[in-house]
Amino acid sequence: MEKWLKYVEIKRMLEQGYSKAKVAEKFNISRGTLYKYLNMTPDEMSTWLASSKTRRKKLDVFKGMIINWLKDCPDVTAAQIFDWLQDRFPEYKIGESSVRSYVRNLRKEYDLPKTKGERQYQAVEDMPMGQQAQVDFGQIKVKTIEGKIVKLYFVAFVLSNSRYKYVEWLNRPFTTKDLIMAHENAFQYFGGIPYEIVYDQDRIIIVSENYGDLIMTKEFEAFVSRVN
């Protein structure tokens, strides 16, 4: 009912001569959302509201889980919750916009405001030039121009002193050979090899951990021996 009343009020204000910017400001909505309302006929609006109710019912299956996430991680974003649901329940076809709306409603209903986590900072002595680089691995989900969600993988090299960066991306998980090639490209890009490299442990370079000692894969160990 709230969205239907908003739809009616938006139409009424525009008919009375209010500017689109003023209407968007009054309802605290983006221009894109405003145009979405304007481009729908009353019948289309009614159909859209009915479908949104169906989407909400579909997400009710995860209601308890999402509420627990919001309680345990007050600063979590709706995008992160969408990713968690996708990772745990890939068989469920859920739109990210539906999850955003659902999370927003749960925060209001259960008084679970989003908070910003406080970071603790302390001064760290700068590393000498060329002393150290840090290597991190990660992945993100992006939308293609066709609207399809795909996962991209990356490895990032950061020089500790200058914060100079080099990143390589793949549309599949990195193999050890990919990582070795990325190292060689990074060294060429930086114009040299750092004295030491700090890694976020990753299975493509680490086989196991034996009493605190990391055991590298044979391919990566051979690469390390070659560049040392």
Residue pairs with C-beta under 8 A, 6 or more apart in sequence:
3 49
3 52
4 45
4 46
4 49
6 27
6 37
7 37
7 40
7 42
7 45
9 27
10 23
10 27
10 34
10 37
10 38
11 37
11 38
13 22
13 23
13 26
14 20
14 23
14 38
20 31
20 34
21 31
23 34
24 30
24 31
24 33
24 34
27 34
37 45
40 48
52 98
52 101
55 94
55 95
55 98
55 102
56 98
56 101
56 102
56 105
58 92
58 94
58 98
59 66
59 94
59 98
59 99
59 102
62 85
62 89
63 106
66 81
66 102
66 103
66 106
67 106
67 110
67 112
69 76
69 81
69 84
70 76
70 103
70 106
70 107
70 110
70 112
71 112
74 112
74 113
74 114
74 115
74 117
75 114
75 115
75 116
75 117
76 114
77 114
78 96
78 99
78 100
78 103
78 104
79 96
79 100
81 99
81 103
82 94
82 96
82 99
82 100
83 141
85 92
85 94
85 99
86 94
86 141
106 112
107 113
107 114
126 160
126 161
127 160
127 161
128 161
129 161
129 162
130 159
130 161
130 192
130 194
130 195
131 160
131 161
131 194
131 195
131 196
132 159
132 160
132 161
132 194
132 195
132 196
132 197
132 198
133 157
133 158
133 159
133 160
133 186
133 190
133 194
133 196
133 197
133 198
134 157
134 158
134 160
134 197
134 198
134 199
135 155
135 156
135 157
135 158
135 197
135 198
135 199
135 200
136 155
136 156
136 158
136 200
137 153
137 154
137 155
137 156
137 174
137 200
137 202
138 153
138 154
138 156
139 151
139 152
139 153
139 154
140 151
140 152
140 154
141 149
141 150
141 151
141 152
142 149
142 150
142 152
143 149
143 150
144 150
150 171
151 171
152 169
152 170
152 171
153 169
153 170
153 171
153 172
153 173
153 174
154 167
154 168
154 169
154 170
155 167
155 168
155 174
155 179
155 182
156 165
156 166
156 167
157 165
157 166
157 167
157 182
157 183
157 186
157 190
158 164
158 165
159 165
159 190
159 194
160 198
164 190
166 185
166 186
166 189
166 190
168 178
168 182
168 185
168 186
170 178
173 204
174 182
174 204
175 204
176 204
176 205
176 217
176 219
176 220
177 219
178 204
179 204
179 205
179 220
180 219
180 220
180 223
183 223
183 227
187 193
187 227
193 227
199 205
201 214
204 217
204 220
205 216
205 217
205 220
206 214
206 215
206 216
206 217
207 215
207 216
207 217
208 215
209 215
216 224
